[in-house]
Amino acid sequence: MGTAKSIVVSGPPGVYEREEFRKGTRGILEAVAASEAFSLVGGGHTVAAVQELGLTDKMSYISTAGGALIEFLMGSRLPAVAALEEAAEKRRD
């Protein structure tokens, strides 16, 4: 992560809810937070882990959309966005 310009975290890195796995989750998320890279955190459980560890304001962008975020990053057309675009197009006509 040291030279990364962007870091995407989709899904919590480890079972943070269990004490015996929390140390690894904390270590990874703290490294992301300390990085100078743009950090994109996605997914409800990931956001919960970031919040529980007190790292929310150290991340560049946080989204509760996990799967949809990854689909968007891969270039897929999201149904909700497509519907809004189509509605806007109809309104222009």
MMTF fields as JSON, N, C-alpha, C and O atoms, coordinates in Angstrom:
{
  "mmtfVersion": "1.0.0",
  "mmtfProducer": "UNKNOWN",
  "numBonds": 371,
  "numAtoms": 372,
  "numGroups": 93,
  "numChains": 1,
  "numModels": 1,
  "chainsPerModel": [1],
  "groupsPerChain": [93],
  "chainIdList": ["A"],
  "bondAtomList": [4, 2, 8, 6, 12, 10, 16, 14, 20, 18, 24, 22, 28, 26, 32, 30, 36, 34, 40, 38, 44, 42, 48, 46, 52, 50, 56, 54, 60, 58, 64, 62, 68, 66, 72, 70, 76, 74, 80, 78, 84, 82, 88, 86, 92, 90, 96, 94, 100, 98, 104, 102, 108, 106, 112, 110, 116, 114, 120, 118, 124, 122, 128, 126, 132, 130, 136, 134, 140, 138, 144, 142, 148, 146, 152, 150, 156, 154, 160, 158, 164, 162, 168, 166, 172, 170, 176, 174, 180, 178, 184, 182, 188, 186, 192, 190, 196, 194, 200, 198, 204, 202, 208, 206, 212, 210, 216, 214, 220, 218, 224, 222, 228, 226, 232, 230, 236, 234, 240, 238, 244, 242, 248, 246, 252, 250, 256, 254, 260, 258, 264, 262, 268, 266, 272, 270, 276, 274, 280, 278, 284, 282, 288, 286, 292, 290, 296, 294, 300, 298, 304, 302, 308, 306, 312, 310, 316, 314, 320, 318, 324, 322, 328, 326, 332, 330, 336, 334, 340, 338, 344, 342, 348, 346, 352, 350, 356, 354, 360, 358, 364, 362, 368, 366],
  "bondOrderList": [1, 1, 1, 1, 1, 1, 1, 1, 1, 1, 1, 1, 1, 1, 1, 1, 1, 1, 1, 1, 1, 1, 1, 1, 1, 1, 1, 1, 1, 1, 1, 1, 1, 1, 1, 1, 1, 1, 1, 1, 1, 1, 1, 1, 1, 1, 1, 1, 1, 1, 1, 1, 1, 1, 1, 1, 1, 1, 1, 1, 1, 1, 1, 1, 1, 1, 1, 1, 1, 1, 1, 1, 1, 1, 1, 1, 1, 1, 1, 1, 1, 1, 1, 1, 1, 1, 1, 1, 1, 1, 1, 1],
  "groupList": [{"groupName": "MET", "atomNameList": ["N", "CA", "C", "O"], "elementList": ["N", "C", "C", "O"], "formalChargeList": [0, 0, 0, 0], "bondAtomList": [1, 0, 2, 1, 3, 2], "bondOrderList": [1, 1, 2], "singleLetterCode": "M", "chemCompType": "L-PEPTIDE LINKING"}, {"groupName": "GLY", "atomNameList": ["N", "CA", "C", "O"], "elementList": ["N", "C", "C", "O"], "formalChargeList": [0, 0, 0, 0], "bondAtomList": [1, 0, 2, 1, 3, 2], "bondOrderList": [1, 1, 2], "singleLetterCode": "G", "chemCompType": "PEPTIDE LINKING"}, {"groupName": "THR", "atomNameList": ["N", "CA", "C", "O"], "elementList": ["N", "C", "C", "O"], "formalChargeList": [0, 0, 0, 0], "bondAtomList": [1, 0, 2, 1, 3, 2], "bondOrderList": [1, 1, 2], "singleLetterCode": "T", "chemCompType": "L-PEPTIDE LINKING"}, {"groupName": "ALA", "atomNameList": ["N", "CA", "C", "O"], "elementList": ["N", "C", "C", "O"], "formalChargeList": [0, 0, 0, 0], "bondAtomList": [1, 0, 2, 1, 3, 2], "bondOrderList": [1, 1, 2], "singleLetterCode": "A", "chemCompType": "L-PEPTIDE LINKING"}, {"groupName": "LYS", "atomNameList": ["N", "CA", "C", "O"], "elementList": ["N", "C", "C", "O"], "formalChargeList": [0, 0, 0, 0], "bondAtomList": [1, 0, 2, 1, 3, 2], "bondOrderList": [1, 1, 2], "singleLetterCode": "K", "chemCompType": "L-PEPTIDE LINKING"}, {"groupName": "SER", "atomNameList": ["N", "CA", "C", "O"], "elementList": ["N", "C", "C", "O"], "formalChargeList": [0, 0, 0, 0], "bondAtomList": [1, 0, 2, 1, 3, 2], "bondOrderList": [1, 1, 2], "singleLetterCode": "S", "chemCompType": "L-PEPTIDE LINKING"}, {"groupName": "ILE", "atomNameList": ["N", "CA", "C", "O"], "elementList": ["N", "C", "C", "O"], "formalChargeList": [0, 0, 0, 0], "bondAtomList": [1, 0, 2, 1, 3, 2], "bondOrderList": [1, 1, 2], "singleLetterCode": "I", "chemCompType": "L-PEPTIDE LINKING"}, {"groupName": "VAL", "atomNameList": ["N", "CA", "C", "O"], "elementList": ["N", "C", "C", "O"], "formalChargeList": [0, 0, 0, 0], "bondAtomList": [1, 0, 2, 1, 3, 2], "bondOrderList": [1, 1, 2], "singleLetterCode": "V", "chemCompType": "L-PEPTIDE LINKING"}, {"groupName": "PRO", "atomNameList": ["N", "CA", "C", "O"], "elementList": ["N", "C", "C", "O"], "formalChargeList": [0, 0, 0, 0], "bondAtomList": [1, 0, 2, 1, 3, 2], "bondOrderList": [1, 1, 2], "singleLetterCode": "P", "chemCompType": "L-PEPTIDE LINKING"}, {"groupName": "TYR", "atomNameList": ["N", "CA", "C", "O"], "elementList": ["N", "C", "C", "O"], "formalChargeList": [0, 0, 0, 0], "bondAtomList": [1, 0, 2, 1, 3, 2], "bondOrderList": [1, 1, 2], "singleLetterCode": "Y", "chemCompType": "L-PEPTIDE LINKING"}, {"groupName": "GLU", "atomNameList": ["N", "CA", "C", "O"], "elementList": ["N", "C", "C", "O"], "formalChargeList": [0, 0, 0, 0], "bondAtomList": [1, 0, 2, 1, 3, 2], "bondOrderList": [1, 1, 2], "singleLetterCode": "E", "chemCompType": "L-PEPTIDE LINKING"}, {"groupName": "ARG", "atomNameList": ["N", "CA", "C", "O"], "elementList": ["N", "C", "C", "O"], "formalChargeList": [0, 0, 0, 0], "bondAtomList": [1, 0, 2, 1, 3, 2], "bondOrderList": [1, 1, 2], "singleLetterCode": "R", "chemCompType": "L-PEPTIDE LINKING"}, {"groupName": "PHE", "atomNameList": ["N", "CA", "C", "O"], "elementList": ["N", "C", "C", "O"], "formalChargeList": [0, 0, 0, 0], "bondAtomList": [1, 0, 2, 1, 3, 2], "bondOrderList": [1, 1, 2], "singleLetterCode": "F", "chemCompType": "L-PEPTIDE LINKING"}, {"groupName": "LEU", "atomNameList": ["N", "CA", "C", "O"], "elementList": ["N", "C", "C", "O"], "formalChargeList": [0, 0, 0, 0], "bondAtomList": [1, 0, 2, 1, 3, 2], "bondOrderList": [1, 1, 2], "singleLetterCode": "L", "chemCompType": "L-PEPTIDE LINKING"}, {"groupName": "HIS", "atomNameList": ["N", "CA", "C", "O"], "elementList": ["N", "C", "C", "O"], "formalChargeList": [0, 0, 0, 0], "bondAtomList": [1, 0, 2, 1, 3, 2], "bondOrderList": [1, 1, 2], "singleLetterCode": "H", "chemCompType": "L-PEPTIDE LINKING"}, {"groupName": "GLN", "atomNameList": ["N", "CA", "C", "O"], "elementList": ["N", "C", "C", "O"], "formalChargeList": [0, 0, 0, 0], "bondAtomList": [1, 0, 2, 1, 3, 2], "bondOrderList": [1, 1, 2], "singleLetterCode": "Q", "chemCompType": "L-PEPTIDE LINKING"}, {"groupName": "ASP", "atomNameList": ["N", "CA", "C", "O"], "elementList": ["N", "C", "C", "O"], "formalChargeList": [0, 0, 0, 0], "bondAtomList": [1, 0, 2, 1, 3, 2], "bondOrderList": [1, 1, 2], "singleLetterCode": "D", "chemCompType": "L-PEPTIDE LINKING"}],
  "groupTypeList": [0, 1, 2, 3, 4, 5, 6, 7, 7, 5, 1, 8, 8, 1, 7, 9, 10, 11, 10, 10, 12, 11, 4, 1, 2, 11, 1, 6, 13, 10, 3, 7, 3, 3, 5, 10, 3, 12, 5, 13, 7, 1, 1, 1, 14, 2, 7, 3, 3, 7, 15, 10, 13, 1, 13, 2, 16, 4, 0, 5, 9, 6, 5, 2, 3, 1, 1, 3, 13, 6, 10, 12, 13, 0, 1, 5, 11, 13, 8, 3, 7, 3, 3, 13, 10, 10, 3, 3, 10, 4, 11, 11, 16],
  "groupIdList": [1, 2, 3, 4, 5, 6, 7, 8, 9, 10, 11, 12, 13, 14, 15, 16, 17, 18, 19, 20, 21, 22, 23, 24, 25, 26, 27, 28, 29, 30, 31, 32, 33, 34, 35, 36, 37, 38, 39, 40, 41, 42, 43, 44, 45, 46, 47, 48, 49, 50, 51, 52, 53, 54, 55, 56, 57, 58, 59, 60, 61, 62, 63, 64, 65, 66, 67, 68, 69, 70, 71, 72, 73, 74, 75, 76, 77, 78, 79, 80, 81, 82, 83, 84, 85, 86, 87, 88, 89, 90, 91, 92, 93],
  "secStructList": [7, 6, 6, 7, 1, 3, 3, 3, 3, 3, 1, 7, 1, 1, 7, 6, 6, 1, 2, 2, 2, 2, 2, 2, 2, 2, 2, 2, 2, 2, 2, 2, 2, 2, 1, 1, 1, 3, 3, 3, 3, 3, 1, 2, 2, 2, 2, 2, 2, 2, 2, 2, 6, 6, 7, 4, 4, 4, 1, 1, 3, 3, 3, 1, 7, 1, 2, 2, 2, 2, 2, 2, 2, 6, 6, 7, 7, 7, 2, 2, 2, 2, 2, 2, 2, 2, 2, 2, 2, 2, 2, 2, 7],
  "xCoordList": [0.809, 0.0, 0.851, 0.347, 2.113, 2.973, 3.054, 3.129, 3.042, 3.159, 1.855, 1.818, 0.804, -0.488, -1.054, -0.905, -1.705, -2.385, -3.854, -4.488, -4.388, -5.785, -5.861, -5.158, -6.718, -6.958, -8.459, -9.168, -8.944, -10.361, -10.507, -9.869, -11.338, -11.64, -13.114, -13.987, -13.379, -14.758, -14.957, -14.538, -15.583, -15.741, -14.714, -13.561, -15.113, -14.182, -13.034, -13.26, -11.811, -10.666, -10.561, -9.784, -11.326, -11.33, -12.665, -13.539, -12.806, -14.047, -13.877, -13.599, -14.053, -13.775, -14.69, -14.358, -15.842, -16.785, -16.236, -16.669, -15.29, -14.712, -13.358, -12.495, -13.187, -11.99, -10.698, -9.721, -10.683, -9.45, -9.042, -7.91, -9.941, -9.623, -9.567, -9.18, -9.941, -10.028, -8.668, -8.588, -7.607, -6.28, -5.86, -5.323, -6.101, -5.759, -6.588, -6.07, -7.88, -8.772, -8.317, -8.226, -8.035, -7.576, -6.276, -6.135, -5.34, -4.052, -4.19, -3.566, -5.008, -5.206, -5.904, -5.46, -6.991, -7.739, -6.945, -7.072, -6.138, -5.29, -4.224, -3.879, -3.7, -2.713, -3.349, -2.733, -4.579, -5.302, -5.509, -5.277, -5.944, -6.214, -4.948, -5.008, -3.817, -2.557, -1.924, -1.05, -2.355, -1.802, -2.154, -3.171, -1.307, -1.596, -2.477, -2.876, -2.782, -3.605, -5.058, -5.507, -5.786, -7.232, -7.822, -7.596, -8.569, -9.132, -10.64, -11.365, -11.085, -12.5, -12.954, -12.478, -13.872, -14.358, -15.808, -16.624, -16.145, -17.505, -18.079, -17.375, -19.373, -20.093, -20.464, -19.684, -21.657, -22.173, -21.323, -21.094, -20.848, -20.019, -18.659, -18.103, -18.13, -16.85, -16.984, -16.137, -18.047, -18.3, -18.454, -17.935, -19.162, -19.343, -17.999, -17.767, -17.113, -15.79, -14.995, -14.364, -15.021, -14.31, -14.853, -14.082, -16.165, -16.777, -16.411, -16.05, -16.507, -16.203, -14.756, -14.456, -13.868, -12.452, -12.101, -10.947, -13.092, -12.871, -12.044, -11.316, -12.15, -11.334, -12.124, -11.584, -13.382, -14.263, -13.694, -13.668, -13.241, -12.777, -11.381, -10.862, -10.768, -9.444, -9.515, -8.49, -10.716, -10.91, -11.376, -12.082, -10.98, -11.337, -12.81, -13.455, -13.348, -14.752, -15.306, -14.655, -16.503, -17.157, -18.533, -19.291, -18.851, -20.15, -20.704, -19.986, -21.982, -22.599, -22.917, -23.238, -22.83, -23.072, -21.823, -20.798, -21.903, -20.754, -20.711, -19.848, -21.655, -21.697, -21.916, -21.287, -22.794, -23.07, -21.837, -21.586, -21.086, -19.87, -18.869, -18.277, -18.681, -17.755, -18.251, -17.461, -19.547, -20.117, -19.833, -19.447, -20.021, -19.768, -18.299, -17.988, -17.398, -15.969, -15.557, -14.6, -16.28, -15.989, -16.603, -16.396, -17.352, -17.931, -19.333, -19.855, -19.949, -21.315, -22.305, -22.067, -23.397, -24.466, -25.362, -25.917, -25.499, -26.306, -27.776, -28.101, -28.676, -30.099, -30.703, -31.454, -30.393, -30.976, -30.473, -31.241, -29.191, -28.628, -29.209, -29.533, -29.34, -29.926, -31.356, -31.747, -32.133, -33.52, -33.571, -34.42, -32.682, -32.631, -32.238, -32.798, -31.272, -30.861, -32.0, -32.229, -32.71, -33.837, -34.962, -35.567, -35.242, -36.278, -35.881, -36.721, -34.619, -34.142, -34.24, -34.6, -33.922, -34.011, -35.456, -35.716, -36.387, -37.809, -38.292, -39.096, -37.799, -38.216, -37.724, -38.393, -36.556, -35.998, -36.803, -36.868, -37.415, -38.17, -39.477, -40.21],
  "yCoordList": [-1.193, 0.0, 1.255, 2.345, 1.123, 2.283, 3.174, 4.394, 2.605, 3.421, 3.506, 4.102, 2.924, 2.925, 4.333, 5.144, 4.606, 5.893, 5.781, 6.768, 4.566, 4.293, 2.943, 2.003, 2.858, 1.595, 1.411, 2.297, 0.252, -0.076, -1.207, -2.251, -1.003, -2.042, -2.381, -1.567, -3.586, -4.032, -5.303, -6.386, -5.158, -6.286, -6.164, -5.822, -6.437, -6.288, -7.287, -8.463, -6.831, -7.737, -8.543, -8.2, -9.588, -10.417, -10.369, -9.567, -11.225, -11.303, -10.372, -10.812, -9.07, -8.062, -8.186, -7.7, -8.835, -8.974, -9.884, -9.807, -10.734, -11.663, -11.141, -10.814, -11.068, -10.486, -11.104, -10.39, -12.419, -13.079, -12.716, -12.987, -12.112, -11.713, -10.194, -9.702, -9.472, -8.013, -7.352, -6.316, -7.938, -7.34, -7.227, -6.199, -8.262, -8.226, -7.213, -6.466, -7.19, -6.221, -4.806, -3.953, -4.565, -3.241, -2.87, -1.746, -3.792, -3.507, -3.107, -2.148, -3.845, -3.541, -2.199, -1.361, -1.994, -0.741, 0.466, 1.553, 0.301, 1.406, 1.735, 2.902, 0.71, 0.948, 1.711, 2.612, 1.35, 2.075, 3.526, 4.451, 3.719, 5.067, 5.924, 7.131, 5.316, 6.054, 6.329, 7.188, 5.618, 5.771, 7.136, 7.733, 7.614, 8.862, 8.613, 9.558, 7.357, 6.997, 7.414, 7.596, 7.561, 7.758, 6.435, 5.404, 6.446, 5.207, 5.176, 6.079, 4.126, 3.925, 2.686, 1.581, 2.873, 1.789, 1.524, 2.445, 0.26, -0.049, -1.268, -2.24, -1.2, -2.323, -2.052, -1.481, -2.467, -2.203, -2.745, -2.051, -3.981, -4.561, -3.875, -3.701, -3.49, -2.788, -1.428, -1.034, -0.716, 0.592, 0.435, 1.247, -0.603, -0.846, -1.081, -0.576, -1.842, -2.097, -0.801, -0.537, 0.006, 1.284, 2.187, 2.832, 2.233, 3.059, 2.547, 3.325, 1.236, 0.643, 0.903, 1.05, 0.959, 1.189, 2.678, 3.036, 3.539, 4.979, 5.562, 6.535, 4.976, 5.413, 6.136, 6.428, 6.424, 6.986, 8.24, 8.344, 9.186, 10.455, 10.375, 11.378, 9.194, 9.02, 8.35, 8.158, 7.996, 7.389, 8.472, 9.402, 8.345, 9.364, 9.331, 10.376, 8.129, 8.001, 6.704, 5.662, 6.77, 5.599, 5.441, 6.405, 4.212, 3.916, 2.632, 1.642, 2.653, 1.421, 0.453, -0.709, 0.922, 0.051, -0.786, -0.256, -2.059, -2.934, -3.463, -3.084, -4.349, -4.958, -3.946, -4.032, -2.99, -1.967, -1.101, -0.691, -0.828, -0.038, -0.76, -0.151, -2.041, -2.83, -2.898, -2.764, -3.106, -3.125, -1.803, -1.796, -0.694, 0.63, 0.782, 1.274, 0.365, 0.474, -0.382, -0.056, -1.478, -2.351, -1.83, -2.41, -0.745, -0.154, -0.617, -0.274, -1.381, -1.849, -0.702, 0.248, -0.807, 0.185, -0.21, -1.308, 0.669, 0.384, 0.659, 1.705, -0.263, -0.102, 1.212, 1.859, 1.607, 2.845, 4.069, 4.986, 4.08, 5.198, 5.216, 6.279, 4.042, 3.947, 4.479, 5.202, 4.128, 4.602, 6.121, 6.767, 6.691, 8.149, 8.825, 9.857, 8.233, 8.792, 8.74, 9.701, 7.622, 7.469, 8.45, 9.033, 8.632, 9.581, 11.008, 11.792, 11.338, 12.675, 12.889, 13.974, 11.859, 11.948, 12.167, 12.988, 11.444, 11.601, 13.002, 13.594, 13.515, 14.849, 15.931, 16.946, 15.708, 16.667, 16.715, 17.748, 15.588, 15.499, 16.23, 16.24],
  "zCoordList": [0.0, 0.0, 0.0, -0.273, 0.297, 0.44, -0.771, -0.625, -1.976, -3.185, -3.968, -5.044, -3.447, -4.147, -4.239, -3.325, -5.363, -5.526, -5.15, -4.775, -5.253, -4.881, -4.193, -4.562, -3.193, -2.489, -2.376, -1.897, -2.819, -2.714, -1.705, -1.84, -0.706, 0.278, 0.119, 0.422, -0.357, -0.551, 0.254, -0.153, 1.37, 2.287, 3.392, 3.131, 4.62, 5.737, 5.631, 5.347, 5.856, 5.811, 7.105, 7.996, 7.197, 8.393, 9.11, 8.778, 10.081, 10.86, 12.062, 13.177, 11.803, 12.825, 14.037, 15.118, 13.864, 14.98, 16.084, 17.234, 15.726, 16.71, 17.174, 16.359, 18.46, 19.062, 18.524, 18.297, 18.318, 17.881, 16.45, 16.048, 15.682, 14.311, 14.141, 13.081, 15.149, 15.057, 14.831, 14.172, 15.368, 15.243, 13.775, 13.362, 12.998, 11.575, 10.82, 9.99, 11.109, 10.468, 10.795, 9.912, 12.063, 12.495, 11.781, 11.297, 11.713, 11.078, 9.62, 9.168, 8.891, 7.471, 7.298, 6.513, 8.026, 7.87, 8.363, 7.798, 9.394, 9.85, 8.811, 8.625, 8.131, 7.072, 5.913, 5.344, 5.567, 4.514, 4.947, 4.169, 6.182, 6.696, 6.741, 6.505, 7.039, 7.143, 5.781, 5.662, 4.777, 3.436, 2.849, 3.201, 1.959, 1.251, 0.035, -0.645, -0.244, -1.396, -1.183, -0.051, -2.294, -2.225, -1.761, -2.395, -0.674, -0.131, -0.337, 0.083, -0.987, -1.288, -0.53, -0.79, 0.402, 1.252, 0.897, 0.899, 0.587, 0.185, 0.87, 1.142, 1.144, 1.733, 3.175, 3.936, 3.537, 4.874, 6.002, 6.993, 5.869, 6.926, 7.002, 8.086, 5.85, 5.83, 6.496, 7.298, 6.164, 6.776, 8.288, 9.053, 8.718, 10.156, 10.839, 11.938, 10.197, 10.775, 10.876, 11.9, 9.823, 9.82, 10.929, 11.64, 11.075, 12.121, 13.506, 14.389, 13.691, 15.0, 15.411, 16.596, 14.429, 14.709, 14.763, 14.997, 14.549, 14.643, 13.505, 13.702, 12.321, 11.189, 10.103, 9.035, 10.362, 9.338, 8.69, 7.464, 9.491, 8.925, 8.319, 7.829, 8.347, 7.749, 6.378, 5.724, 5.948, 4.633, 3.66, 4.05, 2.398, 1.403, 1.049, 0.963, 0.843, 0.443, 1.004, 0.936, 1.557, 2.141, 1.519, 1.409, 1.111, 0.509, 1.11, 1.244, 1.47, 1.976, 0.844, 1.091, -0.385, -1.544, -1.799, -2.227, -1.543, -1.762, -3.178, -3.969, -3.498, -4.821, -5.921, -6.976, -5.694, -6.705, -6.954, -8.087, -5.926, -6.076, -6.97, -7.862, -6.736, -7.552, -8.993, -9.928, -9.178, -10.532, -11.24, -12.409, -10.544, -11.109, -11.491, -12.576, -10.609, -10.888, -12.082, -12.784, -12.31, -13.452, -14.742, -15.808, -14.652, -15.842, -16.176, -17.236, -15.307, -15.543, -15.386, -14.64, -16.09, -15.984, -14.812, -14.793, -13.856, -12.677, -12.973, -13.535, -12.606, -12.917, -12.417, -13.147, -11.207, -10.662, -11.421, -11.711, -11.738, -12.494, -13.904, -14.433, -14.507, -15.848, -15.854, -16.771, -14.841, -14.753, -14.619, -15.234, -13.83, -13.681, -14.995, -15.364, -15.693, -16.984, -17.995, -18.729, -18.032, -18.957, -18.619, -19.519, -17.34, -16.923, -17.301, -17.742, -17.128, -17.491, -18.995, -19.45, -19.762, -21.222, -21.667, -22.546, -21.07, -21.404, -21.053, -21.774, -19.953, -19.499, -20.463, -20.658, -21.06, -22.02, -23.311, -23.977, -23.658, -24.927, -24.886, -25.875]
}
